[in-house]
Amino acid sequence: MSDVRTEVDGKAGRIRLNRPKALHALTRDMCQKMTDALVAWRSDPTTQVILIDHAEGRGFCAGGDIRMLAESGAGNGSEARAFFMVEYRLNHLLFSSVKPIVAFMDGITMGGGVGISQPCRYRVATENTRFAMPETAIGLFPDVGGGWYLSRLPGRTGQFLALTGARLDGAECQHLGLATHYLPSAGLDEVKARIAAEPEQLEPILNEASTPPPPARIAENRERIDRLFASDRLEDIIAALEHDGSDWAKAELVTLRCKSPQACKVSLRLLSDGARMADFADEMRQEYSVASHVVQRHDFVEGVRSVLIDKDATPRWEPATPGAVTDHMIDIIFAPLPDEQQWTPLGV
C-alpha cells in the first residue's frame, strides 16, 4: 500500500498521508508523489481545490525521515540534501499554488507536517491538533519554511516556539494564526465531502462548520514571552529568564538548557533573517543551505542518537554552552552554497 494516496474526489484533488505506524512522517518518495499530484492538478481545470489530510491513525504528520537524515549527515550528506531539495520544492509548490489548498491538521503536526500545512491557504485545526517545531532538541532548526512562518507570528511567540519546541493545541494555533479555522474532528468527513462537491463554496463551508475554540492557553503567557524572549541573542534570553525567577521562567530555563545551543542560535538567526525575506523562495534557498551544513555537524547526529536511537536524553552538545557558540560558527553555517549546489524552485 502506498505511503501517500492521491485521488480525485468530485472537484477536489485529495492527498492523504498513509504511513500510520510512523505517524505519517515524510520520506523523499512521499514528497515526490505529492509533488507529482500537485503538478498534474495544476493544469487540470476539473480539479478546483486540493485537500490534504491523513488516511488513518493519529496523524496528521509527525515530521520527516530524521534517522535517514542523521545517517546521511554522518557520511557525505548527499541523501539528506536530496531529501531537502524535494521536500522544500514541495513546500514552495504548496505556498505558490493558485488553486486553494486546505490542510486538515487533525492530530500531531510537527516538523515536516508544519511544512505541508502552513503554506496552504486554509489550515484547519481540531481538538486533536498538537502543533510543534521541536527541532532544537535534536540539534536541528525549524526548517520547511519555519523561518518565514514563525517570524511572522505575533510578538515573540515564534522565537519562543522555535527555541523551546513548545506544543500548541488547536485553539492556540487559531489564536496565533497558524490555523485559519477550528472544527470538531467528528464533522471533518462531511466538510471534505461538501468541499469536493462545491469548491466554489469552500470558505462559507469552512466558516459554517467552525466552532468557537476553547481559550488559548498561550494567550495567558504572551506578556512573559514577548518580554523574556525579546532579544535575538540566546544569552540575553537566558539571562532574562534567570532574572525573572518566576515558576514559568524556571520551567522554560530547564527546557532551554536541554536544547542544542548551536541549534538555538541558528534558529534565532533564521527567524531574524526570515522576517526580512521578501520572497518565500529566498527563504527556502537559505534554509536549504543552512540545513545542508547543519546535518553534517556534530549536534544533529548526536541529538538524533540521544532522542531517537538510544533515547537516553543525555545529548553531549558541542559546543556545550551558548557562550561557546561564536558568531563565526553561525556565519559558517549560514554561508551560501556554491551556485551549482543551491536550492531552486521546481522547474527552475
N, C-alpha and C positions, 0 to 999 in steps of 0.2 A: 504494500500500500504506500502511496506517495506521501512524503512528509508535508507536501502542500497540495491542496485540492483547488484547482481553478476551474470555474464553470460559469456558464451564463444562465441566469435565472430571470426570466422575463426581460426587462430592460436593464438589468443590473449585471455587471461582472462581479463574480464572487471569488475572493481569495480567502481560503480557510487553512490556517496553520494546523498541521495534523501530526504532531510529534509529541503526544501527551506524556510519555514516560520521561521526556527531557523538558517538560513544561514548555514545549514548542520553541525551545532555543534554536536560533537560526544557524544553519550551515550555509556554506557557499552555494551549494546546489539549490537550497530553498530560495535564497536571494535571487539566483539566476532565473528560477522558474517564475517567481513573482514578477521579475523584470520583463520576461518574455510575454507574460499575460498582459501586463500594462501596456507594452508597446503594441501588441496586437489590438487591444481595445481602443487605443488612442485614435486609430483611423477607422474604427467601426461605428457608423452612425446609429446602429441599433442598440449599442451599449451606451447608455446615457449617464450612468452612475456606477461607482465601484464601492463595494462593501468589503471590509477586511475584518475578520474575526478568527476564532479558533473553533475547531470541529468538536472537540470534547476535552474533558479534563479541566484542570484548574487554571489553564491559560492565564492571560492572553499570550504573553511571550516573555520568558524569563531572561532573555539576553542573546548572546552569541556563543559560538563554539569556543569557549575560553581555553579548554585543555589543548585543543589543536593550536591555538594561538601561542600558548606558552611553549609547547613542544617546538613549534617553528621558531619562536623567538630565541630558544636555547641553541638553535642552529643558525642557518643563514637568513632566516626570516622571510624567505620567498613566499611560502604558503600563506603566512599571515598577511603579507602585503597583497597577495592575490585576493584573499577574502575581503580585506578592507576596500579594495578597488571596486569589487562587485557590490558589496553592501552599501558603500557610500554613493555609488551610482543609483542604486535603488532608492536611497533616501532622497536624493536630489530629484529623481523622476517623480516621486510622490509629491514633493514640495512644489514642483513646477507644473503639475498636471492641470490642464484646462478643465477637464471633467471633474465634477465634485467627487470626493472620496470621503467615506465615513469609516472611521476606525472604532470598533467596539472594544473598549479596554475593560472587559468584564473578567477580572481576575488579576493575576500577577503581571505587571507591566514594568519591566526593568531593562536597563541597558538597551540591547537591540530592539526590544519591544517598544521603547520610547522612540527609537529611530524610525519605526514604521507607523507610529501613531501620531506623533507631533507634527509631521509635515502635512497631515490630512486636514482638509478644510473643516470637517466636523469630527469631533472627538467625544465619544460617549463614555462617561463613567457610570459605574453602578455601585451598589453597596458592597460588591466583591472586589472592587478595584484596590490594588496595592501597588503604588507607583514609587519607584526609586531609581536613583543613579548611584549605585554603591561601589563604583569602580576604584575609589581611593583605597579601599580595603585590600585590593589585590595589586596595588602599585600601578593602576591604570588611571584614566581620567574620563569624565563624562563626554564620550565622543558621539558619533552618529548625529551630529548637529547640536550636541549639548551646549557648546559654546555660544550658539545662536539663541536657543530657546531659553536656557537658564538665565542668560544675561539680560533677557527682556522681561523677566518676572518682576513683580512689584518689590520695591526696596532692595533689600539684600537677601531675599529668600533664595534666589538662585545660587548665590555663593554658599549659603548655609546648606542647601541640599547637595551641592557638589562636594563640599568638604566632608560632611558628616554621613552622607548616604541615607539620610532620614527617610522613612517610609511615609507616604501620604495615602489617605483613603480617598474615596471618590468625591466626598464633599469638599475635601481640601483641594483636590485637583480642580474642581469647578471654581472654587473661591479664588484660586491663583490664575485661572485662565488656561490651565493645562487641559481642561475638558471644556467643551462648549455646551454640553448637555448632561443632565443627571437623570438616568432612567432606572426603574426597577428591573432587575435581571429577568424576572418572570415574564415581562412583556416584550423582550427583545425579538423573539422569533416573529411575533405579529408585526412589529415595527419593520423588520427587514423585509417581510413579505409585502407590506404596503409600499415600501420604498421601491422595491423591484417592480411593482405593478404601476406605480405612479411617481416616477422620479422627479417629475416637474413639481410635485408637492412635497419634496424632500424636507424643506425647512419647516413648513407647517406640521408635517407628520412628527418630526422630532420635538417641536415645541409642544404639540398637543399631548405627546406621550410623556413629557418630562414631569417630574415631581419635585417639590421643594426638598433639597438635601438637608441632612442634619447640620447643626452648627459645625463650622470648620474649626477644628482644634488649633490649627496653626495660627488662626487669627488672634488667639489669646497671647501668642508669643511674638507677634510681629514687632512690637516696640523693642523687645530684647534683641531679636535677630538683627534688626536694622541698626541698632546701636552697637552691639558687641561684635558683629561681623562687618562693620563699616569699612575696614581697611582692606586693601589689596595685598597687604603683607601678612603672611601667616603668623609671624612673630607678634605683630600687633594684635591680631585676633586672640591669640593665646593669652597675651598679657591682659587684654580687656576682660576675658573670661575669668582669669585668676583674680583680677582686682574686684570684679563684681561680687564674687563669693556666694551667690545665691545657689540653691539646690539645683536649679535648672542649669546654671552656668557650670557647676561642678560636674553634672552629668554629661554635658557637651564636651567638657575638657577630657573626661575619661574616654569618650568616643573618639575625639580628635587624636589623642595620643596613641590610639591603636592603628591609625592610618599611616600610610607611607608619606613621610614629609616631602619627598620629591614629588609624589603624585599630587599632594595638596597644593604645592607651589605651581605645578604645571596647570592645575585646574583654575587657580586664581588668575594666572596669566591668560589662559584660554578665554575665560569669561570677560576679562578686561579688553582683550583684543576683539572678541566676538561682538561686544556691544557696539563697536565702531565699524563692523563689517557692513558694507553696502549691499552685498550680494551673497546669497546663500552658497553659491558655487565657490566663492572665495573662502567661505568658512570651511567647506568640505575639503578644499585643497589644503588649507593649513592643518586641519585635523588629520588628514592622511599623512602628511609629513611628520607631524608630532607622533602619531600612532606608529609609524614605521620606525621611528627612533626608540620610542618607549618600550615596545615589545621585546627589544633586544637588550634592554638594560636589566640589571640585577633585580630591581624591586618587583617587576612584573612576574618574572619567573618564580621568585621567592614568594610573592603574595599568592599566586595560584597554588604553589606547593602547600602553603600553610592553610589556606582556606578550603581548597577543593580536593587536594590529594591526601596529604597527611592529616588534615583537619585538626591540627594541634593548636591553632590560634596563637602561635608564637612566632610571627614573622620577624626575621632579622633584617631590618631595613638598612640600606647603605646609600647615602649617609643616614645615621640613626636619629639625628636631631634636625629641627628646622634650620638652626643657625649654620649647620654644616652644609646645607644645600645652597650653594652660591648662585649668584645671578649668572655667572659664566656657565654653570651647568645647565641652567634653564635656557640660556641663549643657544647652547649647542642643541638641545632637544628641539627648539623652535627654528633651527636653521632650515631654510628651504631645501628641498631635494633638487638635484640637477634637473634641468628642463625635461630630459627624456624619461625621467622616473616619476614625474609629478602626476597627481590625480587629475583626471579630466572627466567632465560630464559624459554621459552616454552619447556616442556618435560624434564626439569632438576629438 
